[in-house]
Amino acid sequence: MQAISSATLYRVIERICDIGPRPLGSDANAQVRQYLRELLLRGDGYLVEHEFNHTCFVATKASLSLKNTEYECWAAFGSSGGSVSGRVVACGQGRPEEIPSHAEGAIGVVERGGIHESAKVANLEKAGIVACVLFVDHENSLYSARVSQSFSPIPAVVTRRSHAMELIDSNSKAQLSVDGNLANV
């Protein structure tokens, strides 16, 4: 088998990122699987696929709103479902010491980085926070967060930095919901 150059790997990663968020069961996830399948079968490569079933919650819709404004968002991979409302609190990168002591019943806004997203969500839930809004630390970057291998303890969505800052600055009550169903993937 021939070695793969770093430039080639970079192009592969760029192509996958161009497809965007790809939660299990989504069209984007199927596109990435097909792309990788075709890539592996080029030349003298080979591929062995194995079927397996894993039941998990697959989000079909997510929403995030404040007063009369709807913000672009998507469900974090592994998010639980549910609809909640609560005042918005900034929780840094989700470390326990960054979560305000008065946060019970609130929606926590956390920045990507520092610790894994699943730890952020667990810390928020432990502090009594009812939902999580994750955002990336620069405006034009979107990412898919994995908040749990199965189901997170609270609903979690991902949004842009500017939306997160508006939520935090509002010092108001927001609404967040994640809808979906159990599916074998």
N, C-alpha and C positions, 0 to 999 in steps of 0.2 A: 504494500500500500504506500502511496506517495504522501509525503509530508504536506501539510496545509500551511500556507503562509499566514502571517498575522494580518496582512492586508485583506486576504480572502475572508478570514474569520470576522474581521471588522465589517465587511460588506454584508455578511450573513446577519450579524447582529443588527446592523442598520435596517435591513429589510424587515426583520422581525419587529423592530421598534416602530417602523413606518406603519405596520398593520395596526398598532395601537393596543389598548387594553384587550386582553384575551382570556376572560374568565372561562372556566370549564363550561362546555355546552354551547358556547357562543359561535357565531359564524367566523369571527376573528380567530378563535382557537382552532377551528377546522382549517382555516387558511394557513396558519403556521404549521400545523401537522402535515398538510399536503405539501407545502414548500420544503419542509425538512425531508419528507419522504422522497420527493423528486431529487433533492440535492444528494441524498445518500445513495440513490440508485444510479447516479451518473457514473460514467466510466466503468471501472471494475468493482465498484462498491456493491455491498449487499445489505439487505435489511431483513430482519426477522421481527414480525409484529406479534405481540401477544395480547389477547383479549382479556380484560379484567373488568369487573364491575365494582364500583365504589359508590355508595349512596352518600350524597351530600346535598346541602342546600345550595341551589343555584338561583342567584338573584336575577330577576327579570326586569326590575325597575327600581330606581332609587330617586329620591327627591330631597331637596334641601331648600328651605325658604325662610325668609325673614320679612315680617310684615307683608307687603305685596310683591316682594321680589323673589323670583325663583332663580337659584344658582345652578350652574352646570355641575353635575357630580355623577359619580358612578359608584356602585357598591364595591367595597373591598372584597377580595376573594376570601371566602370563609366567613363572611359577615352573617350574623343571625338576622332574621327578619323582624320587622316590627315598626311601629310608628310611635314617635315620642315627641314631646315638646319640652323645652326647658330654656333657662337663661344660658347664655353662651359664656364659657370661661376659657381663657388661654391656659394651656398646660405645658408650655415649652415643648420638649421632645418626649414627654410622657414619663419621665423618671418620677418616682414617688415624691422626691423633694421639690419638684416643679409644679405639682398639683396643688391648687389652693385648698386650704383646710375647709373652706366654706362651699365646696363644690358639689355636695350631695344633691342629686336630682337635676344636675346641669348637663348640658351638652359640652363635652370637652373638645377643644381644638388643639391638635398637636402637629408639630413640624416633623417631616421625615428626617431620619438620621439619629445618631447616638445609640439607640437600642432598636431591636427588631420590633416590627409593628405588632406582633402578637403580644410582646411584653408591654408595649404601650397600652393596648386595649385592656390587658389584664390589670395593669396598675390603675387605669381609670375606673374600671368596674369595682375594684377593691375599695376605691375612694367614694363609691356611691354615685358615680357619674352614669347617666342612662344611655348615652350614645357618644360616638367618636367621629370627628371630622379630621381626616388626615390631609395634609397639603405638602407639596414639594417646595423646596426652599428657593426655587427660581421660577419666574412666571410662565415661561413658555415650555415647561417640561411637564408632561403628564406621565403618570406611572400607575401601575397596578399594585396594590398592596396586598400581601397575604397576611391576614390577621389571625388565621387559625388553620390548622390541618383539617378540622371538621367544622365546628360552629363556634364563633366567638360568643362571649357571654353577653355582648351588647351589639346593637346595629352599628355598622361602621361604613362611612363613605369617604371617597377621595374627591378633592376639589382643587381648584387653582389657588395660588397664594393670594391673589387680589381678593378673591371671594372670602377666603379665610380671614383676611385682615378686616374686611367690611363687617363680617360677623362679630369679630372681637371688638372692634371699635363701636359697634352699635350699642353694646351693653343692654341688649334686649333679649326677648324670648324668640327662639327659632323653632322650626318644625323640621324633623328629619324622618324619612321612612325608607325602608328597604322591603320590597315585595319579592316573592319568589316561591319556589316549591322544592320539595325533595326530588332528586333525580338520580338515576344510575348513570354514572359517567365513566 
